Amino acid sequence: MSGAEFVFWALLGCLFWSKKLQRRFPAMNAYLLLRVAAMPMLLLLLFGQAQHWLNDYCFLLYFLAYWGVYIASAVLLFFVAMEVFRSALSAFSGLLSFGSVIFRWAAVVSVIVSFASVSYAHKGILVIPDLAVGLMRSVSVLELCLLAFLCLSMNALRLSVRDLAFGIALGFGMLSANDFVISSLVAKSASLTSPLQIVNEALTLLSLAVWGAFFALPEPVRKPVVLPANSTIYRWNEIASALGHTGTQVAVVQPASSFFLTDVEKVVDKVLRRNLHESESKS
């Protein structure tokens, strides 16, 4: 099954690069390159560990390589989530700029909370897995929240189910849910051939198959979003644009003073008309 997973990753990379999607999703391109390049090395070191190659130094090399790739994947996944978020909200510049700020702060807070909740009982090199798992969990939560956001706002954003941004978010959401469920059930000392590990690998292959379907099928062309002026998302986009706007153009002194002068002129005209009416009545 691990060999089949490598074949799936390689096929996904070929589909991704043949359609030149690396220009649209550069972080996803880097993630695919990392997985395709790292899996043969990890499988070779894992086999060498079982065969006691290099005086059993394969265990240390596998340990460092596995967790190094794990941490690099977690970092790249954050940028992939940002790319999916930007692609989904590309038609709404105000919500995109304002939401990107909230997205970054949510990522920072989740990473801080994850690192603060990690137990530092292990010393030396053994603390690496705890830090890596904490970082990956924080990114997985962001991926699940992103998938939930796209599912709830798909109609408002005029986003198609076959859109590639939704497909990438769906695949990562399935992988994250799989990791959360399996990690809560499997023991730390479980064998790689335990039933839960086989279920984990099967669900991983299913997620890769979903990605393969989205990469292989033609993506519908996005049409310009036309919204009525009284629509809710249009007002949210305008509010987000106003909140995210910087510079001297946001000063409200001049409009306020002009409104004030307009009111004063109306009052003066009203007084003049009343005085004129009273003078005419007296005459």
Backbone hydrogen bonds in HBPLUS format (Angstrom, degrees):
<---DONOR---> <-ACCEPTOR-->    atom                        ^
c    i                          cat <-CA-CA->   ^        H-A-AA   ^      H-
h    n   atom  resd res      DA  || num        DHA   H-A  angle D-A-AA Bond
n    s   type  num  typ     dist DA aas  dist angle  dist       angle   num
A0005-GLU N   A0001-MET O   2.89 MM   4  6.14 145.3  2.01 140.5 150.1     1
A0006-PHE N   A0002-SER O   3.09 MM   4  6.41 153.5  2.16 144.7 150.5     2
A0007-VAL N   A0003-GLY O   3.11 MM   4  6.44 155.0  2.18 144.6 151.2     3
A0008-PHE N   A0004-ALA O   2.93 MM   4  6.22 154.0  2.00 147.4 154.5     4
A0009-TRP N   A0005-GLU O   2.91 MM   4  6.23 160.4  1.95 153.2 158.0     5
A0010-ALA N   A0006-PHE O   2.94 MM   4  6.18 158.3  1.99 149.4 155.3     6
A0011-LEU N   A0007-VAL O   2.92 MM   4  6.15 158.8  1.96 150.0 155.6     7
A0012-LEU N   A0008-PHE O   2.86 MM   4  6.08 157.4  1.91 151.4 157.9     8
A0013-GLY N   A0009-TRP O   2.94 MM   4  6.17 157.0  1.99 146.6 152.8     9
A0014-CYS N   A0010-ALA O   2.99 MM   4  6.28 154.8  2.05 146.4 153.1    10
A0015-LEU N   A0011-LEU O   2.96 MM   4  6.23 163.3  1.99 152.2 156.1    11
A0016-PHE N   A0012-LEU O   2.83 MM   4  5.98 161.3  1.87 151.9 157.8    12
A0017-TRP N   A0013-GLY O   2.88 MM   4  5.99 165.1  1.90 151.8 155.5    13
A0018-SER N   A0014-CYS O   2.87 MM   4  5.84 148.7  1.96 143.6 152.5    14
A0019-LYS N   A0015-LEU O   3.31 MM   4  6.40 145.6  2.44 140.8 146.9    15
A0021-LEU N   A0016-PHE O   3.17 MM   5  5.64 170.2  2.18 168.2 165.1    16
A0020-LYS N   A0017-TRP O   3.10 MM   3  4.81 157.7  2.15  97.6 103.7    17
A0024-ARG N   A0021-LEU O   3.07 MM   3  5.29 130.0  2.33 101.7 114.3    18
A0025-PHE N   A0021-LEU O   2.88 MM   4  6.08 160.0  1.92 157.3 163.9    19
A0029-ASN N   A0025-PHE O   3.06 MM   4  6.32 146.8  2.18 145.1 154.9    20
A0030-ALA N   A0026-PRO O   3.02 MM   4  6.34 152.3  2.10 144.3 150.5    21
A0031-TYR N   A0027-ALA O   2.95 MM   4  6.24 150.8  2.04 144.8 153.3    22
A0032-LEU N   A0028-MET O   2.98 MM   4  6.19 159.4  2.02 148.8 153.2    23
A0033-LEU N   A0029-ASN O   3.01 MM   4  6.24 159.8  2.05 148.2 154.0    24
A0034-LEU N   A0030-ALA O   2.97 MM   4  6.17 154.2  2.04 143.7 150.5    25
A0035-ARG N   A0031-TYR O   3.04 MM   4  6.32 161.4  2.08 150.3 154.6    26
A0036-VAL N   A0032-LEU O   2.91 MM   4  6.04 167.7  1.93 155.6 159.2    27
A0037-ALA N   A0033-LEU O   2.97 MM   4  5.97 157.3  2.02 145.0 151.3    28
A0038-ALA N   A0034-LEU O   2.89 MM   4  5.82 149.1  1.99 143.8 152.4    29
A0039-MET N   A0035-ARG O   3.16 MM   4  5.96 160.6  2.20 145.1 148.2    30
A0042-LEU N   A0038-ALA O   2.94 MM   4  6.15 162.3  1.97 160.7 166.2    31
A0043-LEU N   A0039-MET O   2.93 MM   4  6.05 164.6  1.96 155.3 159.4    32
A0044-LEU N   A0040-PRO O   2.95 MM   4  6.07 153.3  2.02 144.6 152.0    33
A0045-LEU N   A0041-MET O   2.99 MM   4  6.22 159.4  2.03 148.3 153.6    34
A0046-LEU N   A0042-LEU O   2.85 MM   4  6.01 151.4  1.93 145.8 154.5    35
A0047-PHE N   A0043-LEU O   2.94 MM   4  6.12 154.9  2.00 143.2 149.6    36
A0048-GLY N   A0044-LEU O   2.85 MM   4  6.07 154.3  1.91 144.3 152.4    37
A0049-GLN N   A0045-LEU O   2.83 MM   4  6.02 141.3  1.98 140.8 150.8    38
A0050-ALA N   A0046-LEU O   3.23 MM   4  6.54 152.5  2.31 141.0 147.0    39
A0051-GLN N   A0047-PHE O   3.05 MM   4  6.34 140.1  2.22 142.0 153.5    40
A0053-TRP N   A0048-GLY O   2.90 MM   5  5.09 172.4  1.91 147.3 149.8    41
A0052-HIS N   A0049-GLN O   3.30 MM   3  5.03 159.3  2.35  96.0 101.9    42
A0056-ASP N   A0053-TRP O   2.93 MM   3  5.60 131.0  2.18 120.1 131.0    43
A0057-TYR N   A0054-LEU O   2.97 MM   3  5.38 152.6  2.05 111.2 119.9    44
A0061-LEU N   A0057-TYR O   3.05 MM   4  6.36 166.2  2.07 155.1 159.3    45
A0062-TYR N   A0058-CYS O   2.77 MM   4  5.81 156.9  1.82 144.7 151.6    46
A0063-PHE N   A0059-PHE O   2.89 MM   4  6.03 156.0  1.95 145.3 152.3    47
A0064-LEU N   A0060-LEU O   3.01 MM   4  6.24 168.6  2.02 153.8 155.3    48
A0065-ALA N   A0061-LEU O   2.91 MM   4  5.99 162.6  1.94 147.9 153.6    49
A0066-TYR N   A0062-TYR O   2.81 MM   4  5.75 164.8  1.84 149.0 154.0    50
A0067-TRP N   A0063-PHE O   3.19 MM   4  6.27 173.6  2.20 148.6 150.6    51
A0068-GLY N   A0064-LEU O   2.95 MM   4  5.85 143.2  2.08 137.3 148.1    52
A0069-VAL N   A0065-ALA O   2.96 MM   4  6.09 161.5  1.99 148.9 153.0    53
A0070-TYR N   A0066-TYR O   2.95 MM   4  6.12 147.9  2.05 140.8 150.8    54
A0071-ILE N   A0067-TRP O   2.99 MM   4  6.12 159.0  2.04 142.6 146.2    55
A0072-ALA N   A0068-GLY O   3.03 MM   4  6.22 164.8  2.05 147.2 151.9    56
A0073-SER N   A0069-VAL O   2.85 MM   4  5.96 150.3  1.94 144.0 152.2    57
A0074-ALA N   A0070-TYR O   3.07 MM   4  6.34 151.8  2.15 142.5 149.6    58
A0075-VAL N   A0071-ILE O   3.07 MM   4  6.41 157.3  2.13 152.3 157.6    59
A0076-LEU N   A0072-ALA O   3.00 MM   4  6.21 163.2  2.03 148.5 153.2    60
A0077-LEU N   A0073-SER O   2.84 MM   4  5.96 147.9  1.94 146.5 155.7    61
A0080-VAL N   A0076-LEU O   2.89 MM   4  6.21 149.0  1.99 149.6 159.6    62
A0081-ALA N   A0077-LEU O   2.91 MM   4  6.11 158.1  1.95 146.6 151.7    63
A0082-MET N   A0078-PHE O   3.05 MM   4  6.38 149.4  2.15 142.0 150.5    64
A0083-GLU N   A0079-PHE O   2.98 MM   4  6.24 151.6  2.06 142.7 150.0    65
A0084-VAL N   A0080-VAL O   2.95 MM   4  6.28 159.7  1.99 154.5 159.5    66
A0085-PHE N   A0081-ALA O   2.96 MM   4  6.14 159.2  2.00 146.7 152.6    67
A0086-ARG N   A0082-MET O   2.92 MM   4  6.15 160.9  1.96 150.2 155.0    68
A0087-SER N   A0083-GLU O   2.89 MM   4  6.06 155.9  1.94 148.2 155.2    69
A0088-ALA N   A0084-VAL O   2.96 MM   4  6.12 156.3  2.02 148.9 154.7    70
A0089-LEU N   A0085-PHE O   3.14 MM   4  6.31 150.1  2.23 145.0 152.4    71
A0092-PHE N   A0089-LEU O   3.06 MM   3  5.40 159.7  2.10 112.7 119.2    72
A0096-LEU N   A0092-PHE O   2.90 MM   4  5.98 149.3  1.99 149.4 159.4    73
A0097-SER N   A0093-SER O   3.02 MM   4  6.16 166.9  2.04 149.0 150.7    74
A0098-PHE N   A0094-GLY O   3.08 MM   4  6.19 169.4  2.09 153.0 156.4    75
A0099-GLY N   A0095-LEU O   2.75 MM   4  5.52 153.0  1.83 136.9 146.1    76
A0100-SER N   A0096-LEU O   2.94 MM   4  5.93 144.8  2.06 139.1 147.8    77
A0102-ILE N   A0098-PHE O   3.32 MM   4  6.69 162.2  2.35 146.5 150.7    78
A0103-PHE N   A0099-GLY O   2.79 MM   4  5.95 154.0  1.86 147.8 155.9    79
A0104-ARG N   A0100-SER O   2.99 MM   4  6.20 158.0  2.04 146.7 151.0    80
A0105-TRP N   A0101-VAL O   3.10 MM   4  6.37 166.9  2.12 152.4 155.7    81
A0106-ALA N   A0102-ILE O   2.86 MM   4  6.03 155.2  1.93 149.1 156.4    82
A0107-ALA N   A0103-PHE O   3.00 MM   4  6.23 149.5  2.09 143.6 151.7    83
A0108-VAL N   A0104-ARG O   2.95 MM   4  6.27 158.7  2.00 152.0 157.5    84
A0109-VAL N   A0105-TRP O   2.93 MM   4  6.12 167.8  1.95 152.5 155.6    85
A0110-SER N   A0106-ALA O   2.97 MM   4  6.05 160.9  2.01 143.9 149.5    86
A0111-VAL N   A0107-ALA O   2.99 MM   4  6.14 154.8  2.05 147.5 153.9    87
A0112-ILE N   A0108-VAL O   3.00 MM   4  6.23 161.7  2.03 150.8 155.8    88
A0113-VAL N   A0109-VAL O   2.90 MM   4  6.12 164.6  1.93 153.8 158.0    89
A0114-SER N   A0110-SER O   2.92 MM   4  6.01 153.9  1.99 141.0 148.6    90
A0115-PHE N   A0111-VAL O   2.93 MM   4  6.13 165.7  1.95 153.2 156.4    91
A0116-ALA N   A0112-ILE O   2.91 MM   4  6.04 149.4  2.01 144.9 154.0    92
A0117-SER N   A0113-VAL O   3.03 MM   4  6.17 136.7  2.23 140.0 150.3    93
A0118-VAL N   A0115-PHE O   3.36 MM   3  5.24 154.4  2.43  95.5 102.8    94
A0127-VAL N   A0124-GLY O   3.37 MM   3  6.10 170.2  2.38 117.3 119.9    95
A0128-ILE N   A0125-ILE O   3.22 MM   3  5.81 163.2  2.25 115.0 119.8    96
A0131-LEU N   A0127-VAL O   3.14 MM   4  6.43 163.8  2.17 156.8 161.0    97
A0132-ALA N   A0128-ILE O   2.88 MM   4  6.03 161.3  1.91 158.5 164.4    98
A0133-VAL N   A0129-PRO O   2.89 MM   4  5.99 164.8  1.91 151.4 155.1    99
A0134-GLY N   A0130-ASP O   3.03 MM   4  6.17 158.4  2.08 144.3 150.5   100
A0135-LEU N   A0131-LEU O   2.98 MM   4  6.17 156.4  2.04 146.6 152.6   101
A0136-MET N   A0132-ALA O   2.93 MM   4  6.15 161.4  1.97 150.2 155.5   102
A0137-ARG N   A0133-VAL O   2.91 MM   4  6.07 152.1  1.99 147.0 154.5   103
A0138-SER N   A0134-GLY O   3.20 MM   4  6.41 155.8  2.26 143.4 148.7   104
A0139-VAL N   A0135-LEU O   3.17 MM   4  6.47 157.3  2.23 147.9 153.7   105
A0140-SER N   A0136-MET O   2.83 MM   4  6.00 151.0  1.92 145.8 154.7   106
A0141-VAL N   A0137-ARG O   2.96 MM   4  6.21 151.4  2.05 147.9 154.1   107
A0142-LEU N   A0138-SER O   3.27 MM   4  6.56 154.1  2.34 139.9 146.2   108
A0143-GLU N   A0139-VAL O   2.96 MM   4  6.29 151.3  2.05 147.0 155.2   109
A0144-LEU N   A0140-SER O   2.99 MM   4  6.26 158.6  2.03 150.2 155.1   110
A0145-CYS N   A0141-VAL O   2.94 MM   4  6.16 158.3  1.99 148.9 155.3   111
A0146-LEU N   A0142-LEU O   2.84 MM   4  6.01 152.5  1.91 145.5 153.5   112
A0147-LEU N   A0143-GLU O   2.96 MM   4  6.20 159.2  2.00 148.1 153.2   113
A0148-ALA N   A0144-LEU O   2.96 MM   4  6.19 159.4  2.01 146.8 152.5   114
A0149-PHE N   A0145-CYS O   2.89 MM   4  6.08 155.2  1.96 146.2 153.1   115
A0150-LEU N   A0146-LEU O   2.97 MM   4  6.24 159.7  2.01 151.1 155.8   116
A0151-CYS N   A0147-LEU O   2.98 MM   4  6.19 158.7  2.02 149.6 155.5   117
A0152-LEU N   A0148-ALA O   3.01 MM   4  6.17 155.4  2.07 148.4 154.4   118
A0153-SER N   A0149-PHE O   2.96 MM   4  6.02 150.1  2.05 148.0 155.9   119
A0157-LEU N   A0153-SER O   2.94 MM   4  6.03 154.9  2.00 152.9 159.4   120
A0159-LEU N   A0154-MET O   2.98 MM   5  5.09 172.2  1.98 155.1 155.7   121
A0158-ARG N   A0155-ASN O   3.22 MM   3  5.04 154.4  2.29  97.3 105.0   122
A0163-ASP N   A0160-SER O   3.12 MM   3  5.18 161.8  2.16 104.9 108.7   123
A0167-GLY N   A0163-ASP O   3.07 MM   4  6.40 152.7  2.15 145.9 154.3   124
A0168-ILE N   A0164-LEU O   2.93 MM   4  6.16 158.6  1.97 153.2 156.8   125
A0169-ALA N   A0165-ALA O   3.11 MM   4  6.30 162.9  2.14 144.8 149.7   126
A0170-LEU N   A0166-PHE O   2.83 MM   4  5.99 150.3  1.91 146.6 155.3   127
A0171-GLY N   A0167-GLY O   3.02 MM   4  6.24 160.0  2.07 147.6 151.9   128
A0172-PHE N   A0168-ILE O   3.09 MM   4  6.31 167.8  2.10 153.3 156.1   129
A0173-GLY N   A0169-ALA O   2.87 MM   4  5.93 147.8  1.97 141.3 151.1   130
A0174-MET N   A0170-LEU O   2.97 MM   4  6.20 153.9  2.04 147.7 153.7   131
A0175-LEU N   A0171-GLY O   3.03 MM   4  6.32 158.2  2.08 146.8 152.9   132
A0176-SER N   A0172-PHE O   2.87 MM   4  6.02 157.2  1.92 147.1 153.3   133
A0177-ALA N   A0173-GLY O   2.94 MM   4  6.09 167.2  1.96 149.2 152.8   134
A0178-ASN N   A0174-MET O   2.93 MM   4  6.03 154.8  2.00 144.0 151.5   135
A0179-ASP N   A0175-LEU O   2.95 MM   4  6.19 157.0  2.00 145.6 151.4   136
A0180-PHE N   A0176-SER O   2.94 MM   4  6.21 162.3  1.98 154.7 159.2   137
A0181-VAL N   A0177-ALA O   3.02 MM   4  6.16 166.4  2.04 150.7 154.1   138
A0182-ILE N   A0178-ASN O   2.96 MM   4  5.99 170.2  1.97 153.6 156.7   139
A0183-SER N   A0179-ASP O   2.90 MM   4  5.73 159.6  1.95 143.1 149.8   140
A0184-SER N   A0180-PHE O   3.24 MM   4  6.23 139.5  2.41 134.0 143.0   141
A0185-LEU N   A0182-ILE O   3.08 MM   3  5.17 142.5  2.22 100.5 111.5   142
A0186-VAL N   A0182-ILE O   2.82 MM   4  5.83 168.7  1.83 166.6 168.1   143
A0190-ALA N   A0187-ALA O   3.17 MM   3  5.22 159.6  2.21 112.7 112.3   144
A0194-SER N   A0191-SER O   3.21 MM   3  5.31 161.3  2.25 111.3 110.7   145
A0197-GLN N   A0194-SER O   3.08 MM   3  5.32 121.6  2.44 103.8 118.1   146
A0198-ILE N   A0194-SER O   3.11 MM   4  6.48 150.3  2.20 151.5 160.4   147
A0199-VAL N   A0195-PRO O   2.90 MM   4  6.24 152.7  1.98 148.7 156.5   148
A0200-ASN N   A0196-LEU O   2.83 MM   4  6.04 154.8  1.89 145.1 152.4   149
A0201-GLU N   A0197-GLN O   2.96 MM   4  6.20 157.5  2.01 144.3 149.5   150
A0202-ALA N   A0198-ILE O   2.91 MM   4  6.11 151.9  1.99 143.8 152.1   151
A0203-LEU N   A0199-VAL O   2.95 MM   4  6.19 160.3  1.99 152.8 157.0   152
A0204-THR N   A0200-ASN O   3.00 MM   4  6.23 147.7  2.11 142.6 152.1   153
A0205-LEU N   A0201-GLU O   2.99 MM   4  6.25 156.6  2.04 146.9 152.3   154
A0206-LEU N   A0202-ALA O   2.98 MM   4  6.27 147.2  2.09 141.8 151.4   155
A0207-SER N   A0203-LEU O   2.97 MM   4  6.24 152.7  2.05 144.8 151.1   156
A0208-LEU N   A0204-THR O   3.01 MM   4  6.33 156.8  2.06 149.4 155.7   157
A0209-ALA N   A0205-LEU O   2.91 MM   4  6.14 145.0  2.04 141.3 151.2   158
A0210-VAL N   A0206-LEU O   3.00 MM   4  6.34 147.1  2.12 144.7 153.1   159
A0211-TRP N   A0207-SER O   3.08 MM   4  6.44 157.6  2.13 147.7 153.1   160
A0212-GLY N   A0208-LEU O   2.89 MM   4  6.15 154.9  1.95 144.4 151.8   161
A0213-ALA N   A0209-ALA O   3.00 MM   4  6.30 148.9  2.09 145.3 152.5   162
A0214-PHE N   A0210-VAL O   3.14 MM   4  6.47 158.1  2.19 149.3 154.6   163
A0215-PHE N   A0211-TRP O   2.84 MM   4  6.09 158.3  1.89 157.2 163.8   164
A0216-ALA N   A0212-GLY O   2.91 MM   4  5.93 149.1  2.01 143.0 151.1   165
A0217-LEU N   A0213-ALA O   3.02 MM   4  5.98 167.1  2.04 148.8 152.2   166
A0231-SER N   A0228-PRO O   3.13 MM   3  5.46 167.1  2.15 117.5 118.3   167
A0235-ARG N   A0231-SER O   3.22 MM   4  6.53 155.5  2.28 144.9 150.9   168
A0236-TRP N   A0232-THR O   2.93 MM   4  6.25 157.4  1.98 151.6 158.6   169
A0237-ASN N   A0233-ILE O   2.90 MM   4  6.02 151.6  1.98 139.0 146.6   170
A0238-GLU N   A0234-TYR O   2.99 MM   4  6.26 153.2  2.07 145.0 151.9   171
A0239-ILE N   A0235-ARG O   2.88 MM   4  6.12 157.0  1.93 150.1 156.6   172
A0240-ALA N   A0236-TRP O   2.83 MM   4  6.00 161.3  1.87 149.4 154.7   173
A0241-SER N   A0237-ASN O   2.91 MM   4  6.07 147.6  2.01 139.5 148.6   174
A0242-ALA N   A0238-GLU O   2.98 MM   4  6.22 152.2  2.05 142.7 149.9   175
A0243-LEU N   A0239-ILE O   2.88 MM   4  6.16 154.6  1.94 149.2 156.6   176
A0244-GLY N   A0240-ALA O   2.93 MM   4  6.01 149.7  2.03 142.0 150.1   177
A0245-HIS N   A0242-ALA O   3.43 MM   3  5.19 154.2  2.50  93.4 100.6   178
A0251-ALA N   A0248-THR O   3.27 MM   3  5.79 168.9  2.29 116.8 118.6   179
A0256-ALA N   A0252-VAL O   3.13 MM   4  6.04 155.2  2.20 137.9 145.4   180
A0257-SER N   A0253-VAL O   2.88 MM   4  6.07 159.5  1.92 151.6 157.5   181
A0258-SER N   A0254-GLN O   2.91 MM   4  6.10 156.7  1.97 152.0 158.6   182
A0259-PHE N   A0255-PRO O   2.96 MM   4  6.19 158.0  2.01 146.8 152.4   183
A0260-PHE N   A0256-ALA O   2.93 MM   4  6.19 151.6  2.01 144.1 152.6   184
A0261-LEU N   A0257-SER O   2.82 MM   4  6.11 159.6  1.86 151.8 156.6   185
A0262-THR N   A0258-SER O   2.91 MM   4  6.11 153.5  1.98 145.7 153.4   186
A0263-ASP N   A0259-PHE O   3.06 MM   4  6.32 155.4  2.12 146.2 151.9   187
A0264-VAL N   A0260-PHE O   2.96 MM   4  6.27 154.1  2.03 148.6 156.2   188
A0265-GLU N   A0261-LEU O   2.90 MM   4  6.14 159.5  1.94 151.2 156.0   189
A0266-LYS N   A0262-THR O   3.07 MM   4  6.34 153.0  2.15 144.6 151.7   190
A0267-VAL N   A0263-ASP O   3.05 MM   4  6.33 156.0  2.11 147.3 153.4   191
A0268-VAL N   A0264-VAL O   2.93 MM   4  6.20 161.4  1.96 153.7 158.7   192
A0269-ASP N   A0265-GLU O   2.92 MM   4  6.11 165.2  1.94 150.6 154.6   193
A0270-LYS N   A0266-LYS O   2.99 MM   4  6.14 153.4  2.06 143.4 150.9   194
A0271-VAL N   A0267-VAL O   2.96 MM   4  6.24 155.8  2.02 149.6 155.7   195
A0272-LEU N   A0268-VAL O   2.88 MM   4  6.15 162.5  1.91 154.8 159.6   196
A0273-ARG N   A0269-ASP O   2.92 MM   4  6.09 161.5  1.96 148.5 153.5   197
A0274-ARG N   A0270-LYS O   3.00 MM   4  6.18 153.0  2.08 143.1 150.7   198
A0275-ASN N   A0271-VAL O   2.89 MM   4  6.16 161.6  1.93 152.6 157.3   199
A0276-LEU N   A0272-LEU O   2.87 MM   4  6.05 158.6  1.92 148.8 155.2   200
A0277-HIS N   A0273-ARG O   2.91 MM   4  6.06 152.5  1.98 142.7 150.3   201
A0278-GLU N   A0274-ARG O   2.95 MM   4  6.19 152.7  2.02 147.6 154.8   202
A0279-SER N   A0275-ASN O   2.90 MM   4  6.15 157.1  1.95 148.9 155.2   203
A0280-GLU N   A0276-LEU O   3.03 MM   4  6.18 153.6  2.10 144.7 151.5   204
A0281-SER N   A0277-HIS O   3.05 MM   4  6.23 150.6  2.13 141.2 149.0   205
A0282-LYS N   A0278-GLU O   3.06 MM   4  6.27 151.9  2.15 146.4 153.0   206
A0283-SER N   A0279-SER O   3.12 MM   4  6.31 155.2  2.19 142.7 149.0   207
